[in-house]
Every structure is written in structure tokens, then in C-alpha cells.
């Protein structure tokens, strides 16, 4: 691990809003060892709704939402600590008290939140996992996990550049009778008036620079109905021949 990453991890250890509990630590200390599970109101000092951003990356969306909605508490979750450092230090410097970050695997949500403790979930620009439905963050396997921590009827909000993931998620929601609150395949030309339009993540800025449209789908997750997968015959994204790491170093234009 490079010195810069080690420095970032050390700095995050000094922030009281950051909790680093990857699988290895939970396995050693116990999967029920996290003291704030069911007690996040004590940490935030209020009973405001808790909103999670899954796969938060640099944490821009978590921090941006916290600034826009001071009457809610926001927690970013990602296993990549070096990326999370950016949002965590920004929140600390800004004195935001309605923000926290957890460095852990998303599959471990139940170790950090009690049933019904979470009000809604944001999933921003995840890997669409075109080959592995079990790893899709909007797949039924993951939705079953989310239902264990979400309040009944809690919202799942997806922002994505991926036509494949958007089409798949729409089909999955429709098949399972999950009511859509918002559904647009071109967010910034949809006419939607919403403060979330002012927040753009690192990757979102890159996708927009390439002339790609941003899709936004928000639906309520019912508490106990069985979930079924749609037939997987959706057209695959073609522009993902480049990895995200490669895209970060490219000079992006609309025609690339």
C-alpha cells in the first residue's frame, strides 16, 4: 500500500464520523460488535431519518445531500477507504454533524443497522455488473438485504449512466410491483425540479462530458412480498470497454 493511502487511512482514524469495519475486523470482533447498531440517534443527537449512500466512492453525494437536507442524517458506505477520505475530510472541515462514513462491505449492512433503522438508500453510479446479477446493487439478492434494514416502504434511489442497469432495474421493479416515484432516462433534460440536480459526483461529471445521459429511478421497497428476477435479455452497454480507472486518465470528449 502506498504512503499516500496509508496517510489517508491514518487521517480517517482521527475523524469521529468515520468507522472502519471491514469483514476481517468484524470476523475477529464479532458481527454483532458494532455499538451503534440500533443506536444511531445517539451518535447524531437526533431522531432524524437515516439515509445511506451505498458504494459512496469519494463521498461527494453523501456530503452534498447532507448540506441540502440538514433535517436528515446521511451515511456513506464503501470498502475503498482512500476514496472515502475526500468526503470525510470535507465534511469534517465544514463542520457537518449529520454525516458519517462506514468503511465496510455493503453485504454487511445488518451488522451496522437494526431492522427499520434506515429510511432510504441512494445507489449512485455503481458498476452495472452485466455478467453477475447476484452482484448488482439493484438485483433482488441485494434488495432482500436492504429490506432487512429499511423501514417498510423505504425508498431506493438509483442514479446511473448505464442504459443496461437502468433498463434492468426498471424491469425488475415493474415485475415485482415496486412503485416508481421518479423514472427518467435523461435526468438533466427531464424538467424535474429537485435540489439533487445540483450534486454531481466525480464519475457523473465524466459521463456528462462524454455526452451520456444520466438515468434516475426511485421506487418504494415493499416489506415482505417475494422478489423475482426478470428475464436477463437486456442490451449490454457498449461503451464500457474502458475501465473506470482508464476513463479517469483519458481526455474525454463527446465523441470519444
Secondary structure, 3 states (H helix, E strand, C coil): CCHHHHHHHHHHCCCCCEEECCHHHHHHHCCCCCCCCCCHHHHHCCCCCEEEEECCCCCHHHHHHHHHCCCCEEEEEECCHHHHHHHHHHHHHHCCCCEEEEECCHHHHHHCCCCCCEEEEEEECCCCCCCCHHHCCCCHHHHHHHHCCEEEEEEEEEEECCHHHHHHHHHHHHHCCCCEEEEECCHHHCCCCCHHHHCCCHHHHHHHHCCCCCEEEEEECCCCCCCCCCCCCCCCCCHHHCCHHHHHHCCCCCCC
